[in-house]
């Protein structure tokens, strides 16, 4: 048995993802059992896409390279409206409807699978709010990612520019594509408070949890 296989067997006994897998895998902090379930769900998501066609709502957590999906969405808009891609920015809308009741948007994409860390979402007012006691992570409703021309972008004084990370480690390295291995993008979320309040609380969104 090689040293790599021996280390892998020790990881199996400890319920951890082997280092030789993690080196080739998407970023994750999950234990082995949760990692396996998550991995199989990702495969099922992609297989459903192949067999049933483009989904109406994309499970953003299921992408290995999330930035390529975002770039593709932006390019589709640029080609459709004959705009230079560098003149476009993202606009965001948190949907009140459940994923199953939404159709395919005219522009952009609906995504789900995000979790708020450090805050919660008030479904009544459709605004970000404080977490309930002893609740660490809160699932976010469906988010509409819609490209728009830079001159049409609108922000409110209380909007919070929320960073999205793949894991709760909130750190990564630059890959050969120039993208971070952990940071995905910033999303603009409506809130009833000033952004400084949420910055001090360290609010972020995650595409996956640690369990």
C-alpha positions in Angstrom: 0.0 0.0 0.0 1.3 3.4 -1.0 1.5 6.3 1.5 -1.3 8.1 -0.3 -3.6 5.1 0.0 -2.6 4.7 3.7 -3.5 8.3 4.4 -6.8 7.8 2.5 -7.7 4.8 4.6 -7.0 6.8 7.8 -9.3 9.6 6.5 -12.0 7.0 5.8 -11.8 5.8 9.4 -12.0 9.4 10.7 -14.9 10.2 8.4 -12.9 12.9 6.5 -12.4 13.6 2.8 -9.0 12.2 1.8 -6.4 14.8 0.9 -5.9 13.1 -2.5 -9.6 13.7 -3.3 -9.6 17.2 -1.9 -6.7 18.2 -4.2 -8.9 17.4 -7.3 -12.2 18.4 -5.8 -14.3 21.5 -5.5 -13.7 23.4 -2.1 -15.6 21.8 0.7 -15.4 21.5 4.5 -18.0 18.7 4.8 -17.2 15.4 6.5 -17.0 12.4 4.3 -20.6 11.2 4.6 -22.0 14.7 3.9 -19.5 15.2 1.1 -20.7 12.0 -0.6 -24.3 13.0 -0.4 -23.5 16.4 -1.8 -21.4 15.0 -4.6 -24.2 12.6 -5.6 -26.7 15.5 -5.6 -24.4 17.5 -7.9 -24.2 14.6 -10.3 -28.0 14.3 -10.2 -28.4 18.0 -10.9 -26.2 17.8 -14.0 -27.9 14.6 -15.2 -31.3 16.2 -14.9 -30.1 19.1 -16.9 -28.9 16.8 -19.6 -32.0 14.6 -19.8 -34.8 17.2 -19.1 -33.2 20.3 -20.5 -32.2 23.7 -19.0 -33.6 24.1 -15.5 -35.8 27.0 -14.7 -34.0 27.6 -11.4 -30.3 26.7 -11.2 -28.9 25.1 -8.1 -25.8 27.4 -7.8 -24.2 25.2 -5.2 -23.9 22.4 -7.8 -21.4 24.1 -10.0 -17.7 23.1 -9.8 -16.6 26.4 -11.4 -19.4 28.8 -10.5 -17.8 31.8 -12.2 -18.2 30.1 -15.6 -21.9 29.9 -15.1 -22.1 33.6 -14.3 -20.0 34.5 -17.3 -22.2 32.4 -19.6 -25.3 34.1 -18.2 -23.7 37.5 -18.8 -22.6 36.5 -22.4 -26.1 35.3 -23.3 -27.6 38.7 -22.3 -24.8 40.5 -24.2 -25.4 38.5 -27.4 -29.2 38.8 -27.1 -29.2 42.6 -26.6 -26.1 43.3 -28.7 -24.2 44.9 -25.9 -20.5 44.9 -25.1 -20.1 42.6 -22.0 -17.8 45.1 -20.3 -20.7 47.6 -20.2 -22.9 45.3 -18.2 -23.2 44.7 -14.4 -25.4 42.4 -12.3 -28.7 43.4 -10.8 -30.3 41.3 -8.1 -33.9 40.6 -7.0 -34.9 38.2 -4.2 -38.0 36.4 -5.3 -41.1 35.9 -3.1 -42.2 32.8 -5.1 -41.0 29.3 -4.4 -38.6 27.7 -6.9 -41.3 25.3 -8.2 -43.7 28.0 -9.1 -41.3 30.1 -11.2 -40.9 30.0 -14.9 -37.8 30.7 -16.9 -36.8 34.5 -16.7 -36.6 36.5 -19.9 -33.1 37.6 -19.1 -30.6 36.3 -16.6 -31.1 33.3 -14.3 -32.9 32.2 -11.2 -30.6 30.5 -8.7 -31.1 28.9 -5.3 -28.9 27.1 -2.8 -27.5 30.1 -1.0 -27.3 30.3 2.8 -27.0 33.5 4.9 -24.3 33.5 7.5 -24.7 36.2 10.2 -28.2 37.3 9.1 -31.6 36.0 8.1 -34.3 36.8 5.6 -37.7 38.3 6.4 -40.1 36.7 4.0 -42.8 39.2 4.9 -40.9 42.4 4.1 -38.5 40.6 1.7 -35.6 42.3 3.5 -32.5 41.0 5.2 -32.9 40.9 9.0 -31.2 39.7 12.2 -30.8 36.0 12.9 -33.0 34.3 15.5 -31.1 33.2 18.6 -29.0 29.9 18.1 -29.6 29.9 14.4 -26.3 30.0 12.5 -27.3 29.7 8.9 -30.5 30.6 7.1 -31.5 29.4 3.5 -32.1 32.2 1.1 -35.1 32.4 -1.2 -34.6 32.2 -5.0 -32.4 34.9 -6.3 -32.7 36.5 -9.7 -29.4 37.3 -11.3 -30.1 39.7 -14.1 -27.5 41.5 -16.2 -28.2 45.1 -17.0 -26.4 48.1 -18.6 -24.2 50.0 -16.1 -26.2 53.2 -16.6 -29.4 51.4 -15.5 -28.0 49.9 -12.3 -29.8 51.3 -9.2 -28.8 51.0 -5.5 -30.4 52.2 -2.3 -28.6 53.7 0.6 -29.4 50.7 2.8 -28.5 48.0 0.3 -25.8 45.7 1.5 -23.1 44.4 -0.8 -23.0 40.8 0.4 -20.0 38.6 -0.5 -20.8 35.0 -1.7 -18.3 32.3 -0.8 -18.3 28.6 -1.6 -17.4 27.6 2.0 -17.4 29.2 5.4 -13.6 29.5 5.4 -14.1 32.7 3.4 -10.7 32.5 1.9 -9.2 31.1 -1.2 -6.3 31.4 -3.7 -6.2 32.7 -7.2 -6.6 30.0 -9.7 -5.0 29.9 -13.2 -8.2 31.6 -14.6 -7.7 34.6 -12.3 -10.7 33.8 -10.1 -10.7 33.0 -6.4 -11.1 29.3 -5.5 -13.6 30.4 -2.8 -15.1 33.9 -3.4 -17.8 33.9 -6.1 -19.3 37.4 -6.4 -20.9 40.2 -4.4 -24.7 40.4 -4.4 -26.7 43.5 -3.5 -29.4 42.7 -0.9 -32.1 45.1 0.4 -32.1 45.8 4.2 -33.8 48.1 6.6 -30.4 49.2 8.1 -27.2 50.8 6.9 -24.6 48.6 5.3 -22.2 49.3 8.2 -24.4 47.3 10.6 -24.1 44.2 8.5 -20.4 44.7 7.8 -19.7 44.7 11.5 -21.7 41.5 11.8 -19.6 39.9 9.1 -22.7 38.9 7.0 -21.9 36.7 4.0 -23.7 34.2 1.8 -22.4 30.6 1.4 -23.1 28.1 -1.4 -22.7 25.1 1.0 -22.6 24.4 4.7 -19.9 22.5 6.7 -22.2 19.6 7.5 
